[in-house]
Amino acid sequence: MFRFAHIEYLYGLIIIPILIMLFVIIRIQRKRALAQFGQKELIDQLMPNVSSNRPVIKFVLWMLALASIIFAVAQPQFGSKLKTEKRKGVELIIALDVSNSMMAEDIQPNRLERAKRAISRLVDNLDDDKIGLIVFAGDAYTQLPITTDFASAKLFLNSVSTNIVPRQGTAIGAALNLATSSFSPQFTGNKAIIVITDGENHEDDAIGAATAAAQQGIVIHTVGMGLPQGAPIPVYNNGQKDFRRDRNNEVVVTKLDEQMLQQIAAAGNGVYVRANNAQVGLNTLFGEINKMEGAEMESLIYAEYAEQYQWFIALALLFFLIDYLILERKNKYLKNIKLFGK
C-alpha cells in the first residue's frame, strides 16, 4: 500500500506552474527586446556562443528537481509488511433508501442528506466493528462490502444520491435479503442490519425477509425518515423548483409508514426509532449495538511502512548534476555539435 506521510506538503507543487508562467513571460519579453535591438540574424552573428534552447532545458531540469524535492519532503511510503490483527466487534450493514421520496424536505435539509450525515457520525463512533453499505430503491445494490476501512465507508457514503440506482421504488425486502447474504461467511459473532427509510414499501415482503434474517441470528433495526404528516417531493426543471405530481397533476405527498417499520424491527428482534429535525436516532441504535457481545475477528493491515523519499532525493540530485554539466553558453570547441539545437 502506498501513501504520503505528510500529504499536505504536496500543495507545494502549486509553485511549479507559477514559475513556468513567469519563465514564459520573461522569455517573451526578452525576445521582444532583442527584436527591437536589431535583426535576429545579425544578433546571432554578434553572439555566436549564446544558446536559445539551453536555458529552457536547464529550467525544465530545475522544475523536475523541485518537484522531486517536494515529493521527498511529503515522505512517500510503501506498506512493507502485512500483519493479521485480531479485534473484537460486531458486523453492521446499513441499508439506505435512495428512492425519490427520500428527497422530501420534512426533515431538513432532506431525508436522504440528513440520513447520510447521521451515518457519517455513526461511522466516527465505530471502533473494532466492521461496516457495510447497501443502497436500495426498486432494487438493492452493494455500495460498500463489509470492511474495517471506515475512511472508505465515508467516501462511498458521500457519493450516494437518488440517481445511483436505475429503478425507482422501495424494495425493503430485497435490501434485507442482500444484506443478510453480505456478512462475512466465517464470522460467527453478532450481526446487525440498520434499515434507514421512509417505510413506503411497494415492492416485496419486507417482514418475511426480516423474519428469515432473524432466524439466522441477525438483528434488524429500523430508522423512520420523515414525519407522519409527510411532505411533497421536490423536482427541479431548469433551476425552477416544483413538486412531483401524479397522473391527475396533483402534488404527491410522501408520508412515513411507521407501522411497516415497527413490524420489520419486531420481526428482526430489533428496535424502531423515528427521526425528526432534532435528531435521527442512530445514537440510540449505537447504544443497542454496543450491548451486543463482540466476537473476535481478524483483519489484515499494513503494520510497517518503508520510507521511499531517498529515491526522490537521488532523482533531484541527478537533475541538478545534469543541469551543472549543461552550460548556459555554447562551448567554442563543441559548438558545431547540435545536441541542444541553437
N, C-alpha and C positions, 0 to 999 in steps of 0.2 A: 504493500500500500504506500502510495506517495503522498507527501504533504509538505507544507511550508510551516516551520515552527513559528515564524513571525511574518505571516502573510500580509500584514499591514504595510510592511516596507516595500511591497511591490507597487504601491502608489507612486514611488519614486520614478517609475518608468514613464510617468507623465511628462517628465522634463525632456525626454528624448525627442518627441515630435516638436516641442517648443524650440529646442536647439536646432533641429533640422530646418524649421521655418526661418529662424534667424540666419542660418548659414545661407539658405537660398536667397534671402533678401540682400545679404551682403554681397553675394556673388553677382546678383543682378545689378546692384549699384556700382560694383567695380567694373563690370562690362560697359555700363553707360559712361562712366568716367573715362575709360580708355578710348571709347568711340569718340568722345569729344576731344580727346588729346590728339588723335590722328587716325590714319587708316590702319586697319588691323595688320595688313601685310607688311607695312613699314615698321610698325611697332614690333612685330615678330622678328624682323631683321635686327632691330636695335637691342632686343632682349632674347638672344638665341637660346639661352640656357634656362629660360623660365618655362615651366610646365603648367598647363592649364588643368590637366587631369589629376596630377599627383595630389594637390590639396584636397580634392574630392575623395580620393582613395584614403588619404590619411584621416579625413574627417569620419568616413564610414568606419574605419578601424577604431577610432576613439569612441564612437557610438556603440559599437559592438562590445568594446571593453567596458564601457559604463554600464550597459545592460547586464553583462556578466557579473560585475561587482554588485549590482542591486540584487540579482538572483542569489548571489553568495550570502549577502547580508540577511536575506529572508530565510536563510538556513533550510535548503531543501533536504528532505529526509526520506528514506525508504524504510518501510517496515521490514525488519530483517529476521524476525523470529515470531512464529505463531505459538500462542500459549492457550491451553484449554483452561478456562476459568469456570469454577463451579460457583453458582449463586442460587439463592432461594427466591422464589417469586411465583406469580400466577401468570397464566397466559390469558390475555384480554384482546378481544376483537370488537372493534366498533363498527357497527353498520349504520351508515349515514344516508338518510333520504336526500336525494338531489332532484326530486321531481319539481315541476314548476310551482307547485303550491308552497314550496319552501321559500319562495321569494316574497311571500306575503309579509307585510310590514307591521303586523300587530305586535310583534316583538322586534325592537329596534336593534340594528338598522334593518334587518330582516331575519327571518327564521334561520336560514342557512348560514349567514355570516355570523350570527350570534352563536350558533352551534359550533362552528369552526373555531371561534375564539375560546369557547369553553373546553373543547377537545385539546387545544394547544396548551391550556393551563393544566389540564389533567396530565398530559404527557410530561410537563415540567415536574409533576409530583411523583412520577413513577421512578422506581429505583432498580430493584432486581427483577422486574417483571418483563414480559415480552408483550408486544402490542402489534396488532394488525388492523388494517383499514379496508372496509368494503363499502362501496357506494352502490346505491340502487335507486331505480325508478321503475320502469316497466320490466327491467331485468336487473340482475345483480352482477357486479364485477369486482374483482380483487384489485384494489388500488395499491395496497402495500401488503406483501406477505408478512407473516408473523416474524418479528425481529426484535432485537435489543437495541437497534440503532435508532434512538429517539430523534436524532437530528434529521435523519431521512424521513421519519414519520411526519415531522412538522413541515418538511419540504414538500412532500406529496400532498399533505393537507392543504397547503397554500394554493395548489393547482386545482382544487376541487371546485366545480361550478355545475350549474344545471345543464350545461352543454356537453358534459363529459360522458353522458350515456346517449345512445342513439334513439332509444324508445322511451317515451314518457309513460307515466302510470305510477303505481305504488305497490310493488310486489314484495311485501314484508316477508312472506313465506319463502320466496326464492333467496332473499338475503340471509335468512336464518339457516336455510339448507346449505348455502355456500359457506357461511361462517362455521357451521358445525364440522364441515369437511376440511377446514383450513387450519385447524390446530396441528401442532407438531405430532406426528404419529407416535413417536417414542415418549412423549411427555405424559406422565401418569399423575401429575398434580392437578390442582384446581383450575378450572377453565370458566371464563365468563364472557358473555356477549352483552354489549350495550347497544340497544337499538334506539336511534335518535330520529324521530319522525313526527309528522303531524297526525299520523294514525289513519289517514283516509285510504285504507287498503281496498283496492278494487280488483285485484288480480288472482289471489290464491288463498289457500288455507293456512293463514299465519299461526293460528292457535294449534293446529295439528303439527306444524313444523316445530313450534316451541315445545310441545309435549314430547316429540321424538328426541329433541336435543336434551331435554331434562332427563330422559331415560338413559342417556349416555353420561350423566353426571355434570352436564353443562348448565350453569346458572344464567338466566336471561333477565336482564334489567331493561326497562324501557324509560325513555325520556320523551314527554309530550311537548313538542314545539308549537306554540300557538296559544291563543286564548279561545275560550268556549264560544264567544260571540263571533269569532272569525274575522276575516279581512279579505278585501279583493286582491287579486294577483296583478301586480303592475307589469305592463309591457311598454316598450319604447319604440316609437317609429320616427325616424329622422330626428331624434333628440327630444321628441314630444312624448310626454308621459300619458299613457292611457291605462285601461284595465282590461284583463281578459274577459271576453264575453261568450255567451252560449249561442246556439243557433237562433234564438229569438232576440239576439242583440242585448240581452240582459247581462249586467255585470255579474261574474261568477264570484261567489264568496266562499272561501275555503275555511272550514271550521275544524277545530281539534276534535278528534274522535277519542275521547278519554276512555270510554268503555272498552274499545278494542285493545288499547294499550294496557289497560288494567288486566284484561283477560290473558294477554300474552305473557305479562310478568307473572301472573298467578300460575299459569301453565308451566312456566320456566323456573318456578321456585325463586323468583327474584322480587324486586320492588319496582314500583312505578313512581316517578316524580314528574311534576309538571313545571315547565319553565315559565317564567314571566319576565317582565322588564327589569326586575331587581336581581334575579339570579336564575341560572339554568338548572341547577340541581346536581351537577356532576360531582360536587364536593360530597354530597350525601352518598352517592354511589361509590366514591372513592373510599369512604369510611366502610362501606359494605365489602369492598374488595380487600381492604386491609384486614378485615376479620377472617378472610379465607386463609387457611393454612398454606403457606408457601412450600412447594416441593423443590428439591434440589435439581437444578438443570445446568447443563454445560453449554458454554459459548466459546467459540474461537475468537480470540482477539490478538492484535499485534502488541506484543509485550515490549519489544525493543525497537528503536529506530536508529538506523545508521546515518551519520552525517554525510552529506554529499556536496557540501559547499566548496570543498577543496578543488573539485573539478572545474567549477566556475572561476575560481581564483586563478587556476592554471590557464584557463582559456583567456582570461583578461590579460595575464602576463604575456601570453603568446601574441595577442593583438598588439600590445604595447611594443613588443620586440619587433614585429613586422613593421610597425609604424616608425620605429627608430631606424630601421635599415633603409626605409624609403626616404630619400632626401627631397626637400621642397624643390630644389633646382636640379636640372639635368647634370649628370657627370660629364665633363668635357671629353673624357676618354670613352664613355659609353653612350654618348648622345645619339649615335646612329642606330642603337638598338631600340626599337619602338615597342618596348614592353608595356608601357602605360599610355601609348598614343603620344599626344603632344605634351 
